[in-house]
Amino acid sequence: MTGEYSTIYAKIMKPIQLNLIPLRKAAFGMAISCMLAACGGSDPAPTPAEKVTRLLTADNGTWTPASLSGVTVDGVDVTDELFAGFSITFHENTFTTTGTSPVWLREDTWHFKDANATVIVRGQDQKEITITEISATQLKLTLEWSQTTTTSSGGRLLSLKGKHEFFLTK
């Protein structure tokens, strides 16, 4: 009886097993499709340039000097003397300034020097400005200025040669 049982079992089960193979392949294919769909559904991580641009331009993009030592030249606070009423507003590829600003144009374009997004290059003069710190509420920019300028009568200083550091807040 055991031999007959084996033969009958084999005759019945063989076609059933063969029919299950395509179902297994289909189930496996569906599982892979679901996993790929889940992976493709999320947004890619923002690049450093996108992150920094977002921080620069958020909340209207306007930055003003911090209350203490907002702008220094070679470590000396010159906020009141050379940058009275200064503010800078960043837009996606442009910026504007207000107040006194001997080393910033009123309006210009800008771009990042490279993919690291740590150096801004101004459009008109190609001056490089280093972003040394950035957060949602604080920004520190550094630039080297190569000239000291005065008013036409030779009196009042307009700009000082040296390392300019801008400690800005929103």
C-alpha positions in Angstrom: 0.0 0.0 0.0 2.9 2.3 0.7 4.2 2.1 -2.8 0.8 2.8 -4.3 0.3 5.7 -2.0 3.6 7.2 -3.2 2.7 6.8 -6.8 -0.7 8.4 -6.3 0.8 11.2 -4.3 3.4 11.9 -6.9 0.7 11.9 -9.7 -1.5 14.4 -7.8 1.2 16.6 -6.3 3.6 17.0 -9.3 1.1 19.2 -11.3 0.2 21.2 -8.2 3.8 21.9 -7.4 4.5 22.9 -11.0 1.5 25.3 -10.9 2.8 26.9 -7.7 6.2 28.0 -9.2 4.7 30.8 -11.3 2.7 32.0 -8.3 5.9 32.1 -6.2 7.7 34.1 -8.9 4.7 36.5 -9.1 4.6 36.9 -5.3 8.4 37.6 -5.2 8.1 40.1 -8.1 5.3 41.9 -6.3 7.3 42.1 -3.1 10.3 43.6 -4.9 8.0 46.1 -6.7 6.5 47.2 -3.3 10.0 47.7 -1.8 11.2 49.7 -4.8 8.1 51.8 -4.7 8.6 52.6 -1.1 12.2 53.5 -1.6 11.4 55.8 -4.5 8.7 57.7 -2.7 10.9 59.8 -0.4 12.5 63.1 -1.5 16.3 63.0 -2.0 18.3 64.7 0.8 18.9 68.4 0.0 22.4 69.3 -1.1 24.6 71.6 1.0 23.9 74.4 -1.5 20.1 73.9 -1.1 20.4 73.8 2.7 22.5 77.0 2.9 20.3 78.8 0.4 17.2 77.9 2.4 18.8 79.3 5.6 20.0 82.5 3.9 16.7 83.3 2.2 14.2 82.1 4.9 11.9 84.6 6.6 12.4 87.2 3.9 16.2 86.6 3.9 17.0 89.9 5.8 20.0 89.9 8.1 21.2 92.7 10.3 24.4 93.2 12.5 24.2 91.7 15.9 23.9 94.2 18.7 27.4 93.8 20.0 30.3 93.9 17.5 28.1 93.3 14.5 30.8 94.2 12.0 34.5 94.2 12.8 37.6 95.0 10.8 40.7 93.1 12.0 38.8 92.6 15.3 37.8 96.2 15.9 34.0 97.0 16.0 33.2 99.4 13.1 29.4 98.8 13.1 28.4 102.4 14.0 31.2 104.1 12.1 31.1 102.3 8.8 27.9 100.2 8.7 25.2 102.4 10.3 21.7 101.0 9.4 23.3 98.1 7.4 21.2 95.1 6.4 21.5 92.5 3.7 18.7 90.6 2.2 19.5 87.3 0.3 17.2 86.0 -2.4 17.9 82.8 -4.4 20.6 84.3 -6.7 20.6 88.0 -5.7 21.1 90.2 -2.7 20.3 93.8 -1.7 21.7 96.0 1.1 20.5 99.0 3.0 22.2 101.6 5.2 25.9 102.3 5.0 27.9 99.6 3.3 31.4 100.5 2.0 32.2 96.9 1.0 28.8 95.7 -0.3 27.0 96.8 -3.4 23.4 98.0 -3.1 22.4 95.1 -5.3 24.2 92.2 -6.9 24.0 88.6 -7.9 25.7 85.8 -6.0 26.5 82.1 -6.4 28.4 79.4 -4.4 32.0 78.8 -5.3 31.5 75.1 -5.2 29.2 72.3 -4.0 30.3 72.7 -0.3 28.4 76.0 -0.2 30.8 77.6 2.2 31.9 80.5 -0.1 29.7 83.0 -1.8 31.0 84.7 -4.9 29.6 88.1 -5.8 28.6 88.6 -9.4 29.9 92.1 -10.3 33.4 91.9 -8.7 33.8 88.2 -8.1 34.7 88.9 -4.4 34.6 85.8 -2.3 32.8 85.9 1.0 33.3 82.9 3.4 30.3 81.6 5.4 32.0 80.7 8.7 28.8 80.1 10.6 25.1 79.7 9.6 21.9 78.8 11.4 18.3 79.8 11.1 19.0 83.0 13.2 22.8 83.6 13.0 25.1 84.2 10.1 28.9 85.0 10.2 30.5 86.2 6.9 34.1 87.0 6.4 35.8 88.9 3.6 39.1 90.4 2.9 39.0 94.1 1.8 42.1 95.4 0.1 41.7 99.2 0.3 41.1 102.0 2.7 39.0 104.8 1.2 37.9 108.2 2.5 35.5 110.9 1.4 36.5 113.1 -1.5 37.7 115.8 0.9 40.1 113.3 2.5 38.3 113.3 5.8 35.8 110.7 6.8 36.7 107.0 6.4 34.5 105.1 4.0 36.2 101.7 4.2 39.1 100.1 5.9 41.6 97.6 4.5 41.5 94.3 6.4 39.5 91.2 7.4 35.8 92.2 7.7 33.6 89.9 9.8 29.9 90.3 9.8 28.0 88.8 12.8 24.5 89.0 11.5 21.1 87.9 13.0 17.5 87.7 11.9 
